[in-house]
Amino acid sequence: MTAWITVQNADFGDTACEKRIFNAVSGFIYIFCFLNLKDGPSRTRMAIYYIITLIENSVLVIFWFVYKSENSPSWLTITTPTVIYGGFVLGL
């Protein structure tokens, strides 16, 4: 998410160090929620953010399915994707 903020060229800070720190902190915040850093229409930026988040969650769920233990309870196989995708939809 820090790379995404760097690409957006958010104008904050006077020195290069301040800009890097701002991008890093904003990237950490971006992991949990969308933060509008630029003036103007934000519909496209929000759509891209949520698409990236959905892809990221999907890849991690697929990795979990591939590498989960054979001794995992069966209810966990249904509950995990339900919680992940249900939380994503509720967050929208």
N, C-alpha and C positions, 0 to 999 in steps of 0.2 A: 504494500500500500504506500510505502514511502516513495517507491519509484513512480507510482501513479501521481502522487502529489508533485514530485519533481517535474514530471512531464507537463503538468498543468501550469507551471511557472507562477506559483502563488507568491505575490509580492509582499514579503514581510521580512523585516530586519534590514540593517544597514550593511553589515559585513557578511562575508561568505560563511563564517562560522555560525552567526545567528540564523542565517537562512537554512543551514544544514540541521541545526538543532530544532528549528521550527518544523522542518520537513519530517524529522524523525519522530517528534512528539505527535504531530498531526497524523503520521502514518500509524502510530500506536492507537490513536483514537479511532482512526478509520477502520481498524480491525473490528470494532464493535458497532459502529454506526456511521452513517453518511454525514459528512461535514462539508458544508458549502463554503469554499474558500475564495471564490471569485464572484464578482458581480455579474449579473446577466442571467439569461435563461439557464436553468440547471437540469432540465428534464433529461437531456442526453447524458450528462455526467452521472446523474442518478441511475439511469438505466444501465449504463456501462458498469457502474459500481455493483449493482445488484446482480448483473449477469456474471461478473467476475466472482462474486461471493457464492453464487449458486454453483458455478463450475468448480470452485475450490471445495465446497462442501461435498459435491458429488464425487470428486476424485478421492477425497478422504474416506467417504463411505465405501467406495469400491475397494480401496486399499484395505479397509477394515474387513470387508467380506473375504477378500483373497487371503489375508494373513491371520484371520481369527482362529482360535483354538478349536480343535474338533470336539473338545469337551464343553464348549459354550452351551448354555441353556438355550432351548429352542425359542423361548419367549424373547430372548435378547435379539434374535435375528429379525423379529418383527418390530420390536420396540425401538431399536436404535434408529433405523431410517425414519420411523414415524416421528420420533422426537426431533430429529435433525430437520426434516423437511417441514414438519408442523411448526417448529419454532421459526423457521425461515418465513413461512407464510404469515404467521402471526406478527412477525417483525415488519412485514410490508405494510 
